[in-house]
Amino acid sequence: MRKSPCNMKLKDYRQMFHVTLQTLPCGKLLFWSKTRELMHSYAAVTNNFWTLEDTLVGYMFNDLIWCRQEEKDSGFDFNSCPEWSTCVDHPVYTLWRQASQNVRSLIQIRSVTG
């Protein structure tokens, strides 16, 4: 809390991802980049794959826009946040970057350990 809406770092979300750790199905993770609608349609039709939004954190934060408030005890702002493209360290953009890194790491670990 009490941070500028354009000053979120990946480390700010690591504890949340640590406490929401879940076991994901091996060989069923579908990682998409700039093909969201296509991959979600494919996952829905085949009913055989998971996307990032199917994880606990992805489900909770999907399509939610928020930012932190700098004032004491004011909580989160859901109405007047800057656009994602305004800053690299936007809270929503940063959360999805951390979530993507977690999924990529899981895929890499599983492909190495086979």
C-alpha positions, 0 to 999 in steps of 0.5 A: 500500500501507499505506493505510486501506481507506477512503482510496482516491482515483481518482488512486490507480488512474490509473497502472494504467489508463494502463498497461492502456490498450486500444482498445475497439470503436467503437459496441459499448460497452454502459454499464450502471448498476444493470442489470448482469444485464440488460445482461450477458444482452443482451451475451451473447445478441447477442454484439455489445457490450462491457461494462466487465467485458469490458475488461482491467481489468474482467475482472481485477477483476470480483467481486474484493473487496480492500483495502489494509493499513496495516501495512508489507509486509502486502500486500492483504487479501482477507478482512476488508475493509469493505463497499462501503457503509461508505465512499465511498473504498472501494478496490473502489468507487473502482476501478469509479468510475475504470473507469466514468469511463474508459469514459464519456470514451471514449464521449463522445470518440467521439460528438463525433468521430463 
